[in-house]
């Protein structure tokens, strides 16, 4: 009865082992909530949230007027014929901003807020995508390890039948060595897969700022229906850079305007013939000959920055479209892989049955000496068929995890888990 269940085992292996990969391609709501909380609580995103807070605070300091300047002076004058005079003077000046400078400064500060918030959302999407990809790769490695463990179990059964024949005076030592070598190779592969899974999870924990022993959130990914191109974090980041470039251009244009100030001058002078009082109005301005030349260069630079940001936005839209089509292709490939793998296992079942009949072995018998190698080959081909399904389903998971980079910024509320 050792090999009579091969057909049932092949079908079960194909469906059961990749089930953990295939099930919940977008993750459960609990896994998604845990992943979002882990992302927004990570040190890197906390730093981005604080940079957003700093940018918002700078808005209140933008577009300010210069402080009033007060100058006081006292002097004692000794003139010809020993004429003596005492003079007190007070000057009050108010520097005036360049025309349009305050509005430009406020626009630049507000652009800084938009850019910081967009950078926060982009970083959150990046962390979520990398964490989900790491979890998908770790789950795939664990599934492959379980698949190889299952194959070792079947090879151990083959080895037991070979050793039984050797004990009965039949069989070949070469068959036992062959199976033992395959078992040893599978054990090494299992260790490598376990290491791959552990390394992927460790890297994800490092990015999220979790302790080595802390549990990592389960796999979760957005669905393609959640992606709205114009609200995507990458597009918003490019739009924020465009707004920043516009604000810098506005600042550059105001730099060409002269800087002026107005003031009031009060003077009192006490002379021998009597006191003398003076009141005056002062006005100063720059001659922006050099400033206008520099401003034109800054305006050209801002225009180039705006063109670059516009190109970044177009590139982000193309990346989003490519990511969505990648999910579609991966899902089609996974469906095809599962269908073809099931057909392959069915053919291998038939091949095994034909092999047993050709060897003259009944349903409850043991393969003969000439069938050991073929049996091992069939087992390995069934395993390879299951590996193809695991690879295809993992590709779907990774493609979906990449969508975290393009989800709307509202998916990662900055204030929900961040300290004040």
C-alpha positions in Angstrom: 0.0 0.0 0.0 3.1 2.2 0.0 2.6 3.8 -3.4 -1.1 3.1 -4.1 -2.0 6.6 -3.0 0.3 8.4 -5.4 -2.6 9.7 -7.5 -4.4 11.2 -4.5 -1.1 12.6 -3.1 -0.3 14.3 -6.4 -3.6 16.1 -6.6 -3.6 17.1 -2.9 0.0 18.4 -3.2 -0.9 20.6 -6.0 -3.9 22.2 -4.3 -3.0 22.2 -0.6 0.6 23.5 -0.6 0.1 26.6 -2.7 -3.2 27.3 -0.9 -1.6 29.6 1.6 -0.1 31.6 -1.3 -3.2 31.6 -3.4 -5.7 32.4 -0.7 -6.2 36.0 0.2 -4.2 37.6 -2.6 -5.0 41.0 -1.1 -4.8 39.9 2.6 -7.4 40.0 5.3 -8.8 43.2 6.7 -6.9 42.5 10.0 -3.6 42.0 8.1 -4.2 45.2 6.3 -4.9 47.2 9.4 -1.8 45.7 11.1 0.4 46.6 8.1 -0.9 50.2 7.9 -0.4 50.6 11.7 3.1 49.2 11.5 4.0 51.5 8.6 2.7 54.7 10.1 4.4 53.8 13.4 7.8 53.2 11.9 10.6 55.6 12.7 11.1 56.6 9.1 7.5 57.6 8.7 7.4 59.3 12.1 10.3 61.4 10.9 8.4 62.2 7.7 5.3 63.2 9.8 7.4 65.5 11.9 8.8 67.1 8.8 5.2 67.7 7.6 4.5 69.3 11.0 7.6 71.5 10.7 6.5 72.6 7.2 3.0 73.6 8.5 4.5 75.6 11.3 6.6 77.6 8.7 3.5 78.8 7.0 2.8 81.0 10.0 6.2 82.6 9.7 5.9 83.2 6.0 5.1 86.6 4.4 6.1 88.5 7.4 6.9 92.2 7.6 10.3 93.4 8.7 10.4 94.9 12.2 10.4 98.7 12.7 13.9 100.1 13.2 14.5 102.9 15.7 17.8 104.8 15.8 18.6 107.4 18.5 21.5 109.8 18.6 22.8 112.5 20.9 25.6 114.9 20.2 27.4 118.0 21.6 28.7 120.5 19.1 31.3 123.3 19.7 31.4 125.6 16.7 33.3 128.8 15.8 33.5 131.6 18.4 32.9 128.9 21.0 29.4 128.4 19.9 28.0 125.4 21.6 24.9 123.3 20.7 23.3 120.1 22.0 21.4 117.9 19.5 19.1 114.9 19.9 17.9 112.9 16.9 15.5 110.0 16.6 15.0 108.1 13.3 12.1 105.6 12.8 12.3 103.4 9.7 10.0 100.7 8.3 11.6 98.5 5.7 9.0 97.5 3.1 8.8 94.1 1.3 9.4 93.9 -2.4 6.2 94.1 -4.4 4.6 90.6 -4.3 7.3 89.2 -1.9 4.9 88.3 0.9 2.5 86.4 -1.3 5.4 84.6 -2.9 6.8 83.7 0.5 3.5 82.3 1.6 3.1 80.4 -1.6 6.5 78.9 -1.1 5.7 77.9 2.5 2.4 76.3 1.4 4.2 74.4 -1.4 6.6 73.1 1.3 3.7 71.7 3.2 2.2 70.0 0.1 5.6 68.6 -0.7 6.2 67.3 2.8 2.8 65.7 2.9 3.3 64.1 -0.5 6.7 62.8 0.5 5.1 61.3 3.6 2.5 59.5 1.5 5.1 58.3 -1.0 7.4 57.0 1.8 4.4 55.2 3.4 3.6 53.5 0.2 7.2 52.5 -0.3 7.4 51.0 3.2 4.1 49.2 2.8 5.1 47.8 -0.6 8.5 46.6 0.6 7.0 45.0 3.7 4.3 43.2 1.7 6.8 42.0 -0.9 9.0 40.7 1.9 6.1 38.8 3.4 5.1 37.4 0.0 8.6 36.2 -0.6 8.8 34.7 2.9 5.5 32.9 2.5 6.6 31.6 -0.9 9.9 30.3 0.6 8.0 28.6 3.5 5.6 27.0 0.9 8.5 25.7 -1.1 10.1 24.4 2.1 6.9 22.5 3.0 6.7 21.2 -0.5 10.3 19.8 -0.3 9.5 18.3 3.1 6.6 16.6 1.6 8.8 15.3 -1.2 11.3 14.0 1.4 8.5 12.1 3.1 7.7 10.4 -0.2 11.4 9.7 -0.9 11.7 8.2 2.5 8.9 5.9 1.7 10.7 4.9 -1.5 13.9 4.4 0.4 12.1 2.2 2.9 10.8 0.0 0.1 14.3 -0.2 -1.4 15.9 -1.1 1.9 13.2 -3.8 2.4 14.1 -5.4 -0.9 17.8 -5.2 0.0 17.1 -6.9 3.3 15.2 -9.6 1.4 18.2 -10.2 -0.8 17.0 -8.2 -3.8 17.2 -4.7 -4.9 20.3 -2.6 -5.7 22.5 -0.5 -3.5 22.7 2.1 -6.3 19.0 2.7 -5.9 19.4 3.3 -2.1 22.3 5.7 -2.7 20.3 7.5 -5.4 17.3 8.1 -3.0 19.6 9.1 -0.1 21.4 11.6 -2.3 18.0 13.1 -3.3 16.9 13.3 0.3 20.1 15.1 1.3 19.8 17.5 -1.5 16.2 18.3 -0.6 17.3 18.9 3.1 19.8 21.5 1.9 17.3 23.2 -0.2 14.9 23.3 2.7 17.5 25.0 4.9 18.2 27.6 2.1 14.5 28.3 1.8 14.1 28.8 5.5 17.1 31.2 5.4 15.5 33.1 2.5 12.3 33.5 4.5 14.1 34.6 7.6 16.2 37.1 5.7 13.1 38.6 4.0 11.3 39.0 7.3 14.4 40.5 9.0 14.8 43.1 6.2 11.1 44.0 6.5 11.4 44.4 10.3 14.5 46.6 9.9 12.7 48.9 7.5 9.7 49.1 9.8 11.8 49.6 12.9 10.6 46.5 14.6 12.5 44.4 17.1 13.9 41.1 15.8 11.5 39.1 17.8 8.5 41.3 17.0 5.8 39.7 14.8 5.6 41.0 11.3 2.2 41.9 9.9 0.7 39.3 7.5 0.5 39.9 3.8 -1.9 42.6 2.6 -2.2 44.5 -0.7 -4.6 46.9 -2.3 -6.8 45.8 -5.1 -6.5 47.4 -8.6 -9.9 49.0 -8.1 -8.5 51.1 -5.2 -5.9 52.8 -7.4 -7.0 56.3 -8.7 -4.2 57.7 -10.8 -4.6 61.4 -9.9 -4.8 60.7 -6.2 -1.8 58.3 -6.2 1.0 59.3 -3.8 3.6 59.3 -6.7 1.5 61.6 -8.8 0.8 63.9 -5.9 4.5 64.1 -5.1 5.2 65.2 -8.7 2.3 67.7 -8.5 3.8 69.1 -5.2 7.2 69.6 -6.9 5.4 71.4 -9.7 3.7 73.7 -7.1 7.1 74.2 -5.4 8.7 75.2 -8.8 5.9 77.7 -9.4 6.4 79.2 -6.0 10.1 79.5 -6.5 9.5 81.2 -9.9 7.2 83.6 -8.1 9.9 84.3 -5.5 12.4 84.8 -8.3 10.2 87.4 -10.1 9.7 89.4 -6.9 13.5 89.4 -6.4 13.7 91.7 -9.4 11.6 94.4 -7.6 13.5 97.0 -5.5 13.7 96.8 -1.8 12.4 100.1 -0.2 11.9 101.6 3.2 10.3 104.7 4.7 11.1 106.6 7.8 10.5 109.6 10.0 13.3 111.7 11.3 12.9 113.9 14.4 15.7 116.2 15.4 16.0 118.8 18.2 18.9 121.1 18.5 19.5 123.5 21.4 21.6 126.6 20.4 22.5 129.8 22.2 20.0 131.7 20.1 17.3 129.3 20.9 16.1 125.7 20.2 15.7 124.4 16.6 13.4 121.5 15.7 13.5 119.4 12.5 11.0 116.8 11.3 11.6 114.9 8.1 10.4 112.0 6.0 13.0 109.6 4.6 12.6 107.2 1.6 15.2 104.8 0.4 15.2 102.3 -2.5 17.5 99.9 -4.2 18.7 100.1 -7.8 18.2 96.4 -8.8 20.5 96.4 -11.9 22.3 93.3 -10.8 19.3 91.8 -9.0 17.2 91.6 -12.1 19.9 89.7 -14.0 20.1 87.2 -11.2 16.3 87.0 -11.0 16.0 86.1 -14.6 18.4 83.2 -14.1 16.3 82.0 -11.1 13.1 82.3 -13.2 14.7 80.1 -15.9 15.8 77.6 -13.2 12.3 77.5 -11.8 10.8 76.9 -15.2 13.2 74.0 -15.8 12.2 72.5 -12.4 8.6 72.8 -13.3 9.2 71.0 -16.6 11.0 68.3 -14.7 8.2 67.9 -12.2 5.7 67.7 -15.1 7.7 64.9 -16.7 7.9 63.1 -13.3 4.1 63.3 -13.1 3.7 61.7 -16.6 6.3 59.0 -15.7 4.3 58.3 -12.5 1.1 57.8 -14.5 2.9 55.4 -16.8 4.2 53.5 -13.9 0.8 53.2 -12.4 -0.7 51.9 -15.7 2.2 49.5 -16.0 1.7 48.2 -12.4 -2.0 47.6 -13.0 -1.4 45.7 -16.3 1.3 43.7 -14.5 -1.2 42.5 -12.0 -3.5 41.4 -14.8 -0.7 39.5 -16.6 0.4 37.9 -13.4 -3.2 36.7 -12.6 -3.6 35.3 -16.1 -0.3 33.5 -15.8 -1.2 32.1 -12.4 -4.6 30.8 -13.7 -2.8 29.2 -16.6 -0.1 27.7 -14.4 -2.7 26.1 -12.1 -4.6 24.6 -15.0 -1.5 23.3 -16.7 -0.1 22.0 -13.5 -3.2 20.0 -12.8 -3.1 18.5 -16.2 0.6 17.7 -15.7 -0.1 15.9 -12.4 -2.9 14.0 -14.1 -0.5 12.8 -16.8 2.1 11.9 -14.2 -0.5 9.9 -12.4 -1.2 8.0 -15.6 2.5 7.6 -16.2 3.0 6.1 -12.7 0.1 3.7 -13.2 1.6 2.6 -16.5 5.0 2.2 -14.9 3.6 0.0 -12.1 1.7 -2.2 -14.6 4.7 -2.5 -16.8 6.8 -3.6 -13.9 4.2 -6.3 -13.0 3.4 -4.8 -9.7 -0.1 -5.0 -8.3 -2.0 -2.3 -6.5 -0.5 -3.2 -3.1 2.9 -4.1 -4.4 6.3 -2.4 -4.4 8.0 -1.1 -7.5 10.7 -3.3 -8.9 14.4 -2.4 -9.2 14.0 -0.9 -12.7 11.2 1.5 -11.5 12.9 3.2 -8.6 14.6 5.9 -10.8 11.4 6.5 -12.7 9.4 6.8 -9.5 11.8 9.4 -8.1 11.6 11.3 -11.4 7.8 11.3 -11.3 7.9 12.6 -7.7 10.2 15.4 -8.7 8.1 16.4 -11.7 5.0 16.6 -9.5 7.0 18.8 -7.1 8.1 21.0 -10.0 4.5 21.4 -11.2 3.6 22.6 -7.7 6.6 24.9 -7.6 5.4 26.5 -10.8 2.0 27.3 -9.2 3.8 28.7 -6.1 6.0 31.0 -8.3 3.0 32.2 -10.3 0.9 32.9 -7.2 3.8 34.7 -5.6 4.2 36.8 -8.7 0.5 37.9 -8.3 1.2 38.8 -4.7 4.3 40.8 -5.5 2.5 42.6 -8.3 -0.3 43.5 -6.0 2.1 44.5 -3.2 3.7 47.0 -5.7 0.3 48.8 -5.8 1.0 50.1 -2.3 3.3 52.7 -3.9 0.3 54.2 -5.8 -2.5 54.2 -3.3 -4.1 57.5 -2.2 -2.5 59.3 0.6 -5.6 58.9 2.8 -4.6 55.2 3.2 -1.9 56.3 5.7 -3.3 59.0 8.1 -0.4 60.8 9.6 -2.2 61.8 12.8 -3.7 58.5 13.7 -0.7 56.8 15.2 1.8 59.6 15.3 2.6 61.3 18.6 1.6 65.0 18.8 
